Amino acid sequence: MRFDIRKRIFIEKKLVELKSATLVQRAYRTKFNDKKCPTRGAILAISRKFDRTGTTLDLPPKPKNERETRTEARIKLEILFTEDPTLSIRKASVDVGISYFLCRDILLKDLRLKPYKYQSAHQLLPLDYEKRVFFAQWWLGLAKSAYKWLIASDEAYFYLTESINKQNNRMWLKERPVDWIEKPLHDEKVLVWCGISCRKIYGPYFFEESVNQHNYLEMLKKYFWPKHYRVESHEKYYFQQDGATPHTANLVQDWCDSKFGANFINKQQWPPRSPDLNPCDYFLWGYLKSKVYKPLPKTLDDLKVNIRREIKKINTSTLESTFLNFSERCQLVVKKNGGHFENK
């Protein structure tokens, strides 16, 4: 129940005079002819307020200084994010009662938290760990210059429409954009094969249909091998391909073994589900997909032109760094006992 200032003054005076909350209630009913009178707790609360502030009015709360507010908020935020690290800044700011920007500032500067993204990777099966360690130890046991003689290969799809990452892609404008990026329900795409070494890139080779053991082997025979055969000291190179079905077919494995001999990394040696060890996966495809949509292609032929153009721009120093990184990744695999790693 709320009381106006006249009733509060009456309650305070009568309590001082009568020394009893019950007698104050009786006096209140007589004075205001009101069956609803203040409770004993309300009477005592009004008296305590008067003793503390010298008035019966509701005074605005004393504002806390900025340091007190920040310290109190920091303690609450530390508890919240310890219990739930996935809590959003907006939700946390509402729970603590501070602005979004102050909440974010405290998380970054006071608590020194960082907004890490969820990490995703290929699922490793129980036997994969041992295979990854075995391969990494074998590779690290070779001469330190072995990385200069490795050819890694892979295929990847490139779509005609550039994929948009809603989390990372931003446009800094003064007004909200009105243009939409239209993405077809079934986008056109092209399948690209590349082989990559620290000296050159073999490709791109464009498959016009789904890859199978026959057209894959035909590509190796008629496209890849003639280019590689002209490379100086071609017999020294190691050749890698992943565990895709067309690659592991016996006729493909036999042909590769006939050309590279002991330097062919066959399906027993290469660890399954390990794109983090393939330079095409951890460097080439991501790099190309960040470049080939400038300018935006209108047809698949335009996209192919862009892919060829960007591959030609990759210099040997970049390739050298990529394959030095391959050896570092093998070291991390051993350190993590075949598990996933973060390559810094």
C-alpha positions as CSV (number, residue, x, y, z in Angstrom):
1,M,0.0,0.0,0.0
2,R,1.3,3.5,-0.9
3,F,0.7,6.5,1.3
4,D,0.8,10.2,0.4
5,I,3.0,12.6,2.3
6,R,0.2,13.8,4.6
7,K,-0.5,10.2,5.8
8,R,3.2,9.5,6.3
9,I,3.7,12.5,8.5
10,F,0.7,11.5,10.6
11,I,2.0,8.0,11.0
12,E,5.5,9.3,12.1
13,K,4.0,11.8,14.5
14,K,1.7,9.3,16.1
15,L,4.4,6.6,16.5
16,V,6.6,9.1,18.3
17,E,3.6,10.1,20.5
18,L,2.0,6.7,21.2
19,K,5.1,4.5,21.1
20,S,3.0,1.6,19.6
21,A,2.4,0.6,16.1
22,T,-1.0,-0.9,17.1
23,L,-2.2,2.4,18.6
24,V,-1.0,4.1,15.5
25,Q,-3.2,1.8,13.4
26,R,-6.3,2.7,15.5
27,A,-5.5,6.4,15.3
28,Y,-5.1,6.1,11.5
29,R,-8.6,4.5,11.1
30,T,-10.2,7.2,13.2
31,K,-8.4,10.1,11.5
32,F,-8.9,8.9,7.9
33,N,-12.1,6.8,8.4
34,D,-10.4,4.0,6.5
35,K,-10.7,0.3,7.4
36,K,-7.5,-0.3,5.4
37,C,-4.7,0.9,7.6
38,P,-0.9,0.4,7.3
39,T,0.6,-2.8,8.5
40,R,3.0,-2.8,11.5
41,G,5.9,-3.4,9.1
42,A,4.9,-0.4,6.9
43,I,4.6,1.9,10.0
44,L,8.1,0.8,11.3
45,A,9.6,1.2,7.8
46,I,8.3,4.8,7.5
47,S,9.8,5.5,11.0
48,R,13.2,4.0,10.0
49,K,13.3,6.0,6.8
50,F,12.7,9.2,8.8
51,D,15.4,8.4,11.3
52,R,17.8,7.6,8.4
53,T,17.1,10.4,6.0
54,G,15.2,13.0,8.0
55,T,12.2,12.8,5.7
56,T,9.4,10.5,4.9
57,L,9.7,11.2,1.1
58,D,11.0,8.5,-1.3
59,L,14.4,9.8,-2.2
60,P,16.1,8.6,-5.4
61,P,18.8,6.0,-4.7
62,K,22.2,7.3,-4.2
63,P,24.1,6.9,-7.5
64,K,27.1,4.7,-7.3
65,N,30.3,6.1,-8.8
66,E,31.6,4.5,-11.9
67,R,34.3,2.5,-10.2
68,E,31.8,0.9,-7.8
69,T,29.4,0.1,-10.7
70,R,32.2,-1.5,-12.8
71,T,33.6,-3.5,-9.9
72,E,30.2,-4.9,-8.9
73,A,29.4,-5.7,-12.6
74,R,32.8,-7.4,-13.0
75,I,32.1,-9.8,-10.1
76,K,28.7,-10.7,-11.4
77,L,29.9,-11.2,-15.0
78,E,32.8,-13.4,-13.8
79,I,30.3,-15.7,-12.1
80,L,27.9,-15.7,-15.1
81,F,30.5,-16.6,-17.7
82,T,32.2,-19.2,-15.4
83,E,28.9,-21.0,-15.2
84,D,28.0,-20.5,-18.9
85,P,30.8,-19.5,-21.3
86,T,28.3,-19.5,-24.2
87,L,26.1,-16.7,-22.7
88,S,25.6,-13.8,-25.1
89,I,26.9,-10.3,-24.2
90,R,23.4,-8.9,-24.7
91,K,21.8,-11.4,-22.3
92,A,24.6,-10.9,-19.8
93,S,24.2,-7.1,-19.8
94,V,20.5,-7.4,-19.1
95,D,21.1,-9.9,-16.2
96,V,23.7,-7.6,-14.6
97,G,21.8,-4.3,-15.4
98,I,24.5,-2.5,-17.4
99,S,24.8,-1.4,-21.0
100,Y,25.9,-3.8,-23.8
101,F,29.0,-1.7,-24.4
102,L,30.1,-1.6,-20.7
103,C,29.5,-5.4,-20.5
104,R,31.7,-6.0,-23.5
105,D,34.4,-3.6,-22.2
106,I,34.5,-5.4,-18.9
107,L,34.8,-8.9,-20.5
108,L,37.7,-7.8,-22.8
109,K,39.6,-5.5,-20.5
110,D,38.9,-6.5,-16.9
111,L,38.2,-10.3,-17.2
112,R,40.5,-10.6,-20.3
113,L,38.1,-13.0,-22.0
114,K,38.2,-13.6,-25.7
115,P,35.3,-14.5,-28.0
116,Y,36.5,-17.9,-29.4
117,K,34.5,-19.6,-32.1
118,Y,33.5,-23.2,-31.9
119,Q,36.1,-25.4,-33.5
120,S,35.0,-28.1,-35.9
121,A,37.0,-30.9,-37.4
122,H,36.6,-34.3,-39.0
123,Q,35.6,-37.0,-36.6
124,L,38.5,-39.3,-35.8
125,L,37.7,-43.0,-35.3
126,P,39.6,-44.9,-32.6
127,L,42.2,-46.4,-35.0
128,D,42.8,-43.1,-36.8
129,Y,44.9,-41.7,-33.9
130,E,47.5,-44.4,-34.2
131,K,47.6,-44.0,-38.0
132,R,48.1,-40.3,-37.8
133,V,51.0,-40.7,-35.4
134,F,52.5,-43.4,-37.5
135,F,52.4,-41.3,-40.7
136,A,53.8,-38.2,-38.9
137,Q,56.7,-40.1,-37.4
138,W,57.5,-41.7,-40.7
139,W,57.5,-38.3,-42.4
140,L,59.6,-36.6,-39.7
141,G,62.1,-39.5,-40.0
142,L,62.8,-38.5,-43.6
143,A,65.5,-35.9,-44.5
144,K,64.6,-32.4,-43.5
145,S,64.5,-31.4,-47.1
146,A,61.8,-34.0,-47.9
147,Y,59.1,-31.3,-47.9
148,K,60.6,-30.0,-51.1
149,W,59.8,-33.2,-52.8
150,L,56.1,-33.7,-51.8
151,I,53.2,-33.3,-54.1
152,A,49.8,-33.1,-52.3
153,S,46.6,-33.5,-54.3
154,D,42.9,-33.1,-53.8
155,E,39.6,-32.1,-55.4
156,A,37.1,-29.4,-54.3
157,Y,33.8,-27.9,-55.5
158,F,33.6,-24.2,-56.4
159,Y,30.1,-22.8,-56.6
160,L,29.1,-20.0,-59.0
161,T,27.6,-17.9,-56.2
162,E,30.0,-16.8,-53.5
163,S,29.1,-18.2,-50.1
164,I,28.4,-15.6,-47.5
165,N,29.4,-16.1,-43.9
166,K,26.8,-14.2,-41.9
167,Q,29.0,-14.1,-38.8
168,N,32.1,-12.7,-40.4
169,N,31.0,-10.8,-43.6
170,R,30.1,-7.2,-42.9
171,M,29.5,-4.0,-44.9
172,W,30.4,-0.7,-43.2
173,L,27.9,1.8,-44.5
174,K,26.1,4.9,-43.2
175,E,22.7,3.4,-44.1
176,R,21.2,-0.1,-44.1
177,P,21.8,-1.6,-47.6
178,V,18.7,-2.4,-49.7
179,D,20.3,-4.8,-52.1
180,W,20.0,-8.5,-51.5
181,I,22.4,-11.3,-52.5
182,E,20.3,-13.8,-54.3
183,K,21.4,-17.4,-54.0
184,P,19.8,-20.1,-56.2
185,L,18.3,-23.1,-54.6
186,H,20.5,-25.4,-56.7
187,D,23.7,-23.5,-57.5
188,E,26.0,-24.4,-60.4
189,K,29.3,-25.7,-59.4
190,V,32.6,-27.0,-60.9
191,L,34.8,-29.7,-59.5
192,V,38.5,-28.7,-59.4
193,W,41.6,-31.0,-59.0
194,C,45.0,-29.6,-58.1
195,G,48.3,-31.0,-57.2
196,I,50.6,-28.7,-55.1
197,S,54.3,-28.8,-54.3
198,C,56.7,-26.2,-52.9
199,R,57.9,-25.5,-56.4
200,K,54.7,-25.4,-58.5
201,I,51.0,-26.1,-58.7
202,Y,49.7,-28.8,-61.1
203,G,46.3,-27.6,-62.3
204,P,43.6,-26.6,-62.2
205,Y,42.0,-29.6,-63.8
206,F,38.2,-29.4,-64.1
207,F,36.1,-32.5,-64.0
208,E,33.0,-32.2,-66.1
209,E,31.2,-35.0,-64.2
210,S,31.4,-36.8,-60.9
211,V,34.8,-38.3,-60.2
212,N,35.2,-42.1,-60.4
213,Q,38.3,-44.3,-60.6
214,H,38.3,-44.3,-64.4
215,N,38.1,-40.6,-65.1
216,Y,40.4,-39.9,-62.2
217,L,43.0,-42.3,-63.5
218,E,42.6,-40.8,-67.0
219,M,43.3,-37.4,-65.5
220,L,46.5,-38.7,-63.8
221,K,47.7,-40.3,-67.0
222,K,46.9,-37.6,-69.6
223,Y,47.1,-34.4,-67.6
224,F,49.2,-34.8,-64.4
225,W,51.9,-37.2,-65.4
226,P,53.0,-35.4,-68.6
227,K,53.4,-32.2,-66.6
228,H,55.2,-33.9,-63.8
229,Y,57.5,-35.9,-66.1
230,R,59.0,-32.7,-67.4
231,V,59.9,-31.5,-63.9
232,E,63.6,-31.7,-63.0
233,S,64.3,-34.8,-60.8
234,H,60.7,-35.9,-61.1
235,E,61.7,-39.3,-59.8
236,K,62.5,-37.8,-56.3
237,Y,59.0,-36.6,-55.6
238,Y,56.5,-38.1,-53.1
239,F,52.9,-38.2,-54.2
240,Q,49.9,-38.0,-51.8
241,Q,46.2,-38.3,-52.3
242,D,43.5,-38.8,-49.6
243,G,41.2,-41.7,-49.0
244,A,38.4,-40.8,-51.4
245,T,37.0,-43.9,-53.1
246,P,38.4,-43.0,-56.6
247,H,41.8,-42.6,-55.1
248,T,41.9,-45.9,-53.3
249,A,40.7,-48.0,-56.2
250,N,43.2,-50.8,-56.9
251,L,43.9,-49.7,-60.5
252,V,44.7,-46.2,-59.4
253,Q,46.9,-47.4,-56.5
254,D,48.7,-49.7,-58.9
255,W,49.3,-47.0,-61.5
256,C,50.7,-44.5,-58.8
257,D,52.9,-47.2,-57.4
258,S,54.3,-48.0,-60.9
259,K,55.2,-44.3,-61.4
260,F,56.4,-43.2,-57.9
261,G,57.5,-46.6,-56.4
262,A,58.4,-46.3,-52.7
263,N,57.7,-42.5,-52.9
264,F,53.9,-43.1,-53.4
265,I,52.0,-42.5,-50.2
266,N,49.4,-45.2,-50.6
267,K,46.1,-45.8,-48.9
268,Q,47.7,-47.7,-46.0
269,Q,50.2,-44.9,-45.3
270,W,48.0,-41.8,-45.5
271,P,45.9,-41.4,-42.4
272,P,42.1,-41.2,-43.0
273,R,40.0,-38.1,-42.1
274,S,43.1,-35.9,-42.0
275,P,42.5,-32.7,-44.1
276,D,44.5,-30.8,-41.5
277,L,47.6,-32.6,-43.0
278,N,46.8,-31.9,-46.6
279,P,48.2,-28.5,-48.0
280,C,45.3,-28.3,-50.4
281,D,42.8,-28.4,-47.6
282,Y,44.6,-26.2,-45.0
283,F,45.8,-23.6,-47.6
284,L,44.9,-23.8,-51.3
285,W,41.1,-24.2,-51.3
286,G,40.5,-21.6,-48.6
287,Y,42.9,-19.1,-50.3
288,L,41.3,-19.6,-53.7
289,K,37.8,-19.2,-52.5
290,S,38.6,-15.9,-50.9
291,K,40.0,-14.6,-54.3
292,V,38.1,-16.1,-57.2
293,Y,34.9,-14.1,-56.7
294,K,36.5,-10.8,-57.5
295,P,35.1,-9.9,-60.0
296,L,32.0,-12.0,-59.5
297,P,31.7,-14.6,-62.2
298,K,28.5,-14.8,-64.2
299,T,29.1,-18.2,-65.7
300,L,31.1,-21.3,-64.9
301,D,33.5,-20.4,-67.6
302,D,34.1,-17.0,-65.9
303,L,34.7,-18.9,-62.6
304,K,37.2,-21.2,-64.3
305,V,39.0,-18.2,-65.7
306,N,39.2,-16.6,-62.2
307,I,40.5,-19.9,-60.7
308,R,43.3,-20.1,-63.3
309,R,44.2,-16.5,-62.8
310,E,44.5,-16.7,-59.0
311,I,46.5,-20.0,-59.1
312,K,49.1,-18.3,-61.4
313,K,49.5,-15.5,-58.8
314,I,50.6,-17.9,-56.1
315,N,54.4,-17.5,-55.8
316,T,57.0,-20.1,-54.8
317,S,57.7,-18.4,-51.4
318,T,54.0,-18.9,-50.4
319,L,54.3,-22.6,-51.5
320,E,57.5,-23.0,-49.5
321,S,55.9,-21.6,-46.4
322,T,52.9,-23.9,-46.9
323,F,55.1,-27.1,-47.0
324,L,57.3,-26.0,-44.1
325,N,54.0,-25.8,-42.2
326,F,53.3,-29.4,-43.2
327,S,56.3,-30.6,-41.2
328,E,55.2,-28.4,-38.3
329,R,51.8,-30.0,-38.4
330,C,53.3,-33.5,-38.3
331,Q,55.2,-32.5,-35.2
332,L,51.9,-31.3,-33.6
333,V,50.2,-34.6,-34.5
334,V,52.9,-36.5,-32.6
335,K,52.6,-34.1,-29.7
336,K,48.8,-34.6,-29.5
337,N,49.1,-38.4,-29.9
338,G,47.2,-38.2,-33.2
339,G,44.5,-35.9,-32.0
340,H,43.3,-32.6,-33.3
341,F,45.6,-29.6,-32.9
342,E,45.6,-25.9,-33.3
343,N,48.4,-24.7,-35.5
344,K,49.5,-21.3,-34.3
